[in-house]
Amino acid sequence: MADITRRLGWRHLRGAPTAHIRHHSGGKLLHDGPGLSFWFRALTAALSEVPVDDRELAMTFHARTSDFQDVAVQATVTYRIGDPALAAARLDFSVDPDTGVWRGAPLEQLGTLLTETAQQHALDVLARTSLSAALVDGVAAVRERVAAGLAAEPRLPATGIEVVAVRVVALRPEPEVERALRTPAREQIQQEADRATYERRAVAVERERTIAENELASQIELARREEQLVEQRGTNARREAEEHAAADAVRAEAEAARTVKLAEAEAKRSLQLAEAEAKRSVQLADAEARRTERLAEAEAARSVRLARAEAEGAREVGEARAQAQAAWLRVHGDVDVATLHALTGTRLAENLPNIDSVTISPDVLTGLLARLGHGESA
């Protein structure tokens, strides 16, 4: 859409590079070309804007095959306006001088023309094709037929339209028919899957049988080898027993000979020990007798000496005691009776045991007091 601005009763148009602008005034062509920019008066100007870029036209229509099955065709036609002057003369591409908006709907007219033309050729080719063939090769056939039909259509060049490309996106039957058509393939796939499953099971069963046979053969071989092992073990046990018996016999003979030799050696050794012990005992007895005799003589001499020393000591102690007693008697012979009593008490106190307390009865105290009184009066 062209960009139109207002300035003091004038209009300024600025077009896009992909829009062909045609400006007429008073029946004369003043401006003609893409991407123009100019001033004009709205009351005397006739403007047309023709797009010259490539346009995509998507179309969807239904067709019927030769076996009366309905299919939906999805296609896209790429076109462009190659002669803008011719297109502007055949279709209404005029724009409002105030807003720049098309007064009509020229692109819809072009779309209707292209859609109906393409649909006509697609219906023609599908009407002679069965549904299965249309689903297999229909896309290429419809595309080629539509492209050829549009290229041969005389109205399109007369309108200035060039078809750039034709693409058929899909041919789809009705959902029920599509599901029905999918059923055989699904059944075949399922059958293939079932056959693969059965083959896998058969292979598994065969492998299990082979494994079982191998296990049985292994068990038979193992039993046979166990039998051989038992026989070999018995043979080895008998041989070992025989060898043990022979070894025991040799060992017994050697042990008997060794025992005899040991007994003879022990007897000789015992005899030698007995003789040596007898000699030693005699020697020990002689030595003990001599030692006892010497000890007896020494003890007798010692006893004599001790007896003499004891007698001499006793005599000397008796003489010393006699002299000490005589001296004591001489000393105490001249002392009065009271002093003797005091000494006697002192000597008695020295020889008495430790006395913690003394209990004096009244009779003893009376007697002592009387004696003290008598002594004082004397």
Residue pairs with C-beta under 8 A, 6 or more apart in sequence:
1 49
1 95
1 100
1 101
1 102
2 13
2 14
2 15
2 16
2 19
2 21
2 47
2 49
2 95
2 100
3 13
3 14
3 15
3 100
4 11
4 12
4 13
4 14
4 97
4 98
4 99
4 100
5 11
5 12
5 14
6 12
6 98
7 39
9 41
10 39
10 40
10 41
11 39
11 40
11 41
11 42
11 45
11 97
11 98
12 37
12 38
12 39
12 40
13 21
13 23
13 36
13 37
13 38
13 39
13 40
13 47
13 100
14 37
15 21
15 34
15 35
15 36
15 37
15 49
16 34
16 35
17 34
17 35
18 34
18 51
18 52
18 53
19 34
19 35
19 49
19 50
19 51
19 52
20 32
20 33
20 34
20 49
20 50
20 51
20 52
20 81
20 84
20 88
21 31
21 32
21 33
21 34
21 35
21 36
21 47
21 48
21 49
22 29
22 31
22 32
22 47
22 48
22 50
22 84
22 85
22 88
23 29
23 30
23 31
23 32
23 36
23 38
23 40
23 45
23 46
23 47
24 30
24 45
24 46
24 47
24 48
25 40
25 41
25 44
25 45
25 46
26 44
30 38
30 40
31 38
32 85
34 52
40 47
40 97
42 97
42 98
45 97
46 94
47 94
47 95
47 97
47 100
48 88
48 93
48 94
48 95
49 93
49 95
49 100
49 102
50 81
50 84
50 87
50 88
50 93
51 81
51 107
52 80
52 81
52 84
53 80
54 78
54 79
54 80
54 164
55 78
55 79
55 80
55 107
56 76
56 77
56 78
57 76
57 77
57 78
57 79
57 110
57 111
57 114
57 115
58 74
58 75
58 76
59 74
59 75
59 76
59 77
59 114
59 115
59 118
59 119
60 72
60 73
60 74
60 75
61 72
61 73
61 115
61 119
61 122
62 70
62 71
62 72
62 73
63 70
63 71
63 73
63 119
63 122
63 123
63 126
63 127
64 70
64 71
64 123
64 126
64 127
65 71
65 126
65 127
65 129
65 130
65 131
65 134
66 127
66 128
66 129
66 130
67 130
67 131
69 131
69 173
69 174
69 177
70 173
70 174
71 126
71 131
71 134
71 135
71 138
71 171
71 172
71 173
71 174
72 170
72 171
72 172
72 173
73 119
73 122
73 126
73 142
73 168
73 170
73 171
74 168
74 169
74 170
74 171
74 172
75 118
75 122
75 142
75 143
75 146
75 166
75 167
75 168
75 169
76 166
76 167
76 169
77 114
77 118
77 146
77 150
77 163
77 165
77 166
77 167
78 163
78 164
78 165
78 166
78 167
79 110
79 114
79 161
79 162
79 163
79 164
80 161
80 162
80 164
81 87
81 160
81 161
81 162
82 160
82 161
82 162
83 160
84 160
85 160
86 158
86 159
86 160
87 93
87 106
87 159
87 160
87 161
90 158
90 159
90 160
91 104
91 106
91 109
91 110
91 159
92 102
92 103
92 104
92 106
93 102
93 104
93 106
94 102
94 103
94 104
95 101
95 102
95 103
96 102
96 103
110 159
110 161
113 155
113 156
113 159
113 161
114 150
114 156
114 161
114 163
117 149
117 150
117 153
117 155
117 156
118 146
118 149
118 150
118 166
120 149
121 145
121 146
121 148
121 149
121 150
122 142
122 145
122 146
124 145
125 141
125 142
125 145
126 134
126 138
126 142
129 138
129 141
131 173
131 177
131 181
132 181
134 141
134 171
135 171
135 173
135 181
138 171
139 168
139 170
139 171
140 168
142 168
142 171
143 166
143 167
143 168
146 166
146 168
147 163
147 165
147 166
150 156
150 163
150 166
151 163
156 162
156 163
172 178
173 181
332 340
332 343
335 343
